[in-house]
Amino acid sequence: MKIVAFGASPSKKSINKKLATYTASLFENCEVEVLDLNDFLMPIFSVDAEEGIGQHALAQSFLDKMASADFLVVSLAENNGNFSSAFKNIFDWCTRIQKEVFQGKPMLLMATSPGGRGGATVLAIAEAAFPRFGTEVKATFSLPNFDANFDTEKGHISNPQIDLELKAIVRELQR
Ligand SMILES: Cc1cc2nc3c(=O)[nH]c(=O)nc-3n(C[C@H](O)[C@H](O)[C@H](O)COP(=O)(O)O)c2cc1C
């Protein structure tokens, strides 16, 4: 079983990438590939840009990564209550090749932020929208107050209660 994980953020220090990486590591007996959105950055999508470029090769390569997965672990950065511009842009380019961006792959959908709501707004948006793009959201998880609840040095959730909750979700997904 192959897990493809990514933080939906282009930040080099992305806390969502950290959470997605940690979460993917909790799955037993799986190959894990963690994507970096910086490998898929394209010009801002517009029909005019598309006229010049056509289907963008990096969008196809993102779609190929989705196709290679048996299971997706996605953690969304929240910017002004919505997706990061970088993720939305990749997503838009991908949908012009294939509307079913996630190609039927099931997903653990997460979000984290430094604030107390833990990206709950973007998480709700994606939970409602993503099934129309070819995924079944099997579970959701929000990590609030990232700095207080995640040990960046060690790369894991430092709040034992929250860590148990996430591990229980992963265990259930692997049953
Ligand atoms: C333009 C901008 C808008 C933001 N809006 C929100 C927001 O609506 N809700 C929130 O919880 N955090 C917000 N933040 C803080 C982000 O959650 C924080 O930068 C976080 O590190 C983003 O995740 P990332 O590190 O994976 O990119 C915002 C940050 C920026 C730069």
The ligand as an SDF file (V2000), in Angstrom:
LIG
                    3D

 31 33  0  0  0  0  0  0  0  0999 V2000
   -2.1970   35.4320    4.1400 C   0  0  0  0  0  0  0  0  0  0  0  0
   -2.4120   34.5740    5.3660 C   0  0  0  0  0  0  0  0  0  0  0  0
   -3.6890   34.3140    5.7880 C   0  0  0  0  0  0  0  0  0  0  0  0
   -3.9080   33.5050    6.9090 C   0  0  0  0  0  0  0  0  0  0  0  0
   -5.1740   33.2140    7.2810 N   0  0  0  0  0  0  0  0  0  0  0  0
   -5.3840   32.3430    8.2830 C   0  0  0  0  0  0  0  0  0  0  0  0
   -6.7200   31.9240    8.6090 C   0  0  0  0  0  0  0  0  0  0  0  0
   -7.6890   32.3230    7.9900 O   0  0  0  0  0  0  0  0  0  0  0  0
   -6.8870   31.0470    9.6160 N   0  0  0  0  0  0  0  0  0  0  0  0
   -5.8140   30.5440   10.3150 C   0  0  0  0  0  0  0  0  0  0  0  0
   -6.0130   29.7380   11.2140 O   0  0  0  0  0  0  0  0  0  0  0  0
   -4.5410   30.9220   10.0390 N   0  0  0  0  0  0  0  0  0  0  0  0
   -4.3090   31.8030    9.0310 C   0  0  0  0  0  0  0  0  0  0  0  0
   -3.0420   32.1720    8.7130 N   0  0  0  0  0  0  0  0  0  0  0  0
   -1.9210   31.6170    9.4850 C   0  0  0  0  0  0  0  0  0  0  0  0
   -1.5460   30.2400    8.9010 C   0  0  0  0  0  0  0  0  0  0  0  0
   -2.3780   29.2620    9.4720 O   0  0  0  0  0  0  0  0  0  0  0  0
   -0.0970   29.9550    9.1940 C   0  0  0  0  0  0  0  0  0  0  0  0
    0.7150   30.8320    8.4050 O   0  0  0  0  0  0  0  0  0  0  0  0
    0.2860   28.5160    8.9150 C   0  0  0  0  0  0  0  0  0  0  0  0
    1.6720   28.3520    9.1950 O   0  0  0  0  0  0  0  0  0  0  0  0
   -0.0330   28.1210    7.4880 C   0  0  0  0  0  0  0  0  0  0  0  0
    0.2550   26.7650    7.2830 O   0  0  0  0  0  0  0  0  0  0  0  0
    1.6020   26.3110    6.5540 P   0  0  0  0  0  0  0  0  0  0  0  0
    2.7520   26.5690    7.5210 O   0  0  0  0  0  0  0  0  0  0  0  0
    1.4040   24.8490    6.3120 O   0  0  0  0  0  0  0  0  0  0  0  0
    1.7550   27.1310    5.3140 O   0  0  0  0  0  0  0  0  0  0  0  0
   -2.8090   32.9780    7.6090 C   0  0  0  0  0  0  0  0  0  0  0  0
   -1.5060   33.2560    7.1650 C   0  0  0  0  0  0  0  0  0  0  0  0
   -1.3010   34.0400    6.0580 C   0  0  0  0  0  0  0  0  0  0  0  0
    0.1070   34.3110    5.5850 C   0  0  0  0  0  0  0  0  0  0  0  0
  1  2  1  0
  2  3  1  0
  2 30  2  0
  3  4  2  0
  4  5  1  0
  4 28  1  0
  5  6  2  0
  6  7  1  0
  6 13  1  0
  7  8  2  0
  7  9  1  0
  9 10  1  0
 10 11  2  0
 10 12  1  0
 12 13  2  0
 13 14  1  0
 14 15  1  0
 14 28  1  0
 15 16  1  0
 16 17  1  0
 16 18  1  0
 18 19  1  0
 18 20  1  0
 20 21  1  0
 20 22  1  0
 22 23  1  0
 23 24  1  0
 24 25  2  0
 24 26  1  0
 24 27  1  0
 28 29  2  0
 29 30  1  0
 30 31  1  0
M  END
$$$$
